[in-house]
C-alpha cells in the first residue's frame, strides 16, 4: 500500500547507533585499569578527550544524539530536536571518566564499575526502550519500564564483571549486590526528566554510591543491631507525630509529610535522637523562615506554592542525602565521617532555604553568583546580602545543634559549617548556570547542593582524622 502524497515518513535509524557503538567500544579500555596507575589512567582519559574533541569531528561521523529529524518529529507530534549540543555526550563521556579517576584515584574498581553503568546501562536502556514497546515511567513519559529494566540488567552485569576484574579480592556475591544496588540508582538517575546529559549524571552518581556502598559491612551493622529494634519503634512514633504536625501546620503536603516520615525514620535510625535533633533544627528553621513575610512574597509572586507546604519532591531534595548518610553511619566503620557529612547536608539545606526565603522577603534585587549581574530577587542563581548572611547563620545553628547533642566534635561542626556554606554557593552556581537554562529543576539543584556539602564534609573529616 503506497503512502499518501505529501506524507512525511519518519526516518528509520538503526537501534545501535554509531554514537552508542563508540561509547560501548571505549569501555574496553576499562580492562586496562588494573595495570595502570591512576596518573596513567587519567592520561589515557585525557587522550580520549582530545581524540573525541579534535579528531572525531573531522571524520564526518554523525554522533548526534538527535533521534528524529525536524519533519518527522512534527509528524509524530514531537518537538524538533536541535542540532545544538549534538557533540555534548561524546565529549562529556571522557570528561566523566577523567572526573571519576580524579575523584577515586585509589579506587579504580569504582571507576570501572561506574564506567560500565554509563557505557552499557545507558546504551542498552535506549536500545531496549526503542525496540520493545512497554508502558512509560510515571515520572518521565519519555522513558519506558523496559528501558529502565534493561539499564539495571546491563549495568549490573557490566559493573560486576569490571569490578571483579579490577578488584579480584572482592567476594563475588558482595560485588554483585553492590553493583545491582548501584544499577538501580543509576537507572533512576538516567530516567529523571532533566535535560542535563546523562553521560555526566549517571557515572558521577553511580561512582559516589559505589564508593559508599563498598564500605558497608555486615560487622558494622551487627554492632548496631542491639539498639535498632528500640530505635526503630521510637523513630516510627516520633516521626508520625511530626508528620501529622506538619500537615496540621500546613508546612508539608500529604506527599511531603509521607516522604518526610520515611526519611525521618532513616535519620533517627542513624544515631537516635541526636541525629534526629539535627533534622529537627533544619525543619524548624525552614518552617519559620518560609512563613516570614509570606504575604509580601506572595504578592510579588515569588512565594512557595501551596501556601509554603513542601511536597515530596522538596522533602526528598532536602532530606535524602542526610538520610543516606544516616544509613551509612550504622552500616560502615566510618561512623564519625558520615556523622559530619550528615550534619553538613542539613546545614546546607537550612542555609539554602533561609537564604532564599529571607532574601526574597527583605530584598527586591539580587545578583547572579556567576557575573554579579543584578536580577530580581527570587530568580535562579541570584544572591542577596541579607539572604546570604541569614543563610550562614542558619547553617551555623544546625551545625551547632550537632555539636550541642554530641553528634560531632568542635572540629566536626566547623567542617560541617564550612561544607554547608560551600554547598550553598554551589547551589547558587548551579541555579545561575543549569537551572536558568532549564536543564535541571530546583529540586535537582537542592539535592546536588546537599550532596556536594556532605561529600566535601566527608573529605575534610577524613583528612583531619575526625
Secondary structure, 3 states (H helix, E strand, C coil): CCCCCCCCCCCCCCCCCHHHHHHHHHHHHHHHHHHCCHHHHHHHHHHHHHHHHHHHHHHCCCCCCCCCCHHHHHHCCCCCCCCCCCCHHHHHHHHHHHHHHHHCCCCHHHHHHHHHHHHHHHHHHHHHHHHCCCCEECCEEEEEHHHHHHHHHHHHHHHHHHHHHHCCCCCHHHHHHHHHHHHHHHHHHHHCCCCCCHHHHHHHHHHHHHHHHCCECHHHHHHHHHHHHHHHHHHHHHHHHHHHHHHHCCCECHHHHHHHHHHHHHHHHHHCHHHHHHHHHHHHHHHHHHHCCHHHHHHCCCCCCHHHCECHHHHHHHHHHHHHHHHHHHHECCHHHHHHHHHHHHHHHHHHHHHHHHHHHHCCEEEECCCCCEEECCCCCEECHHHHHHHHHHHHHHHHHHHHCCCCCHHHHHHHHHHHHHHHHHHHHHHHHHHCCCCCCHHHHHHHHHHHHHHHHHHHHHHCCC
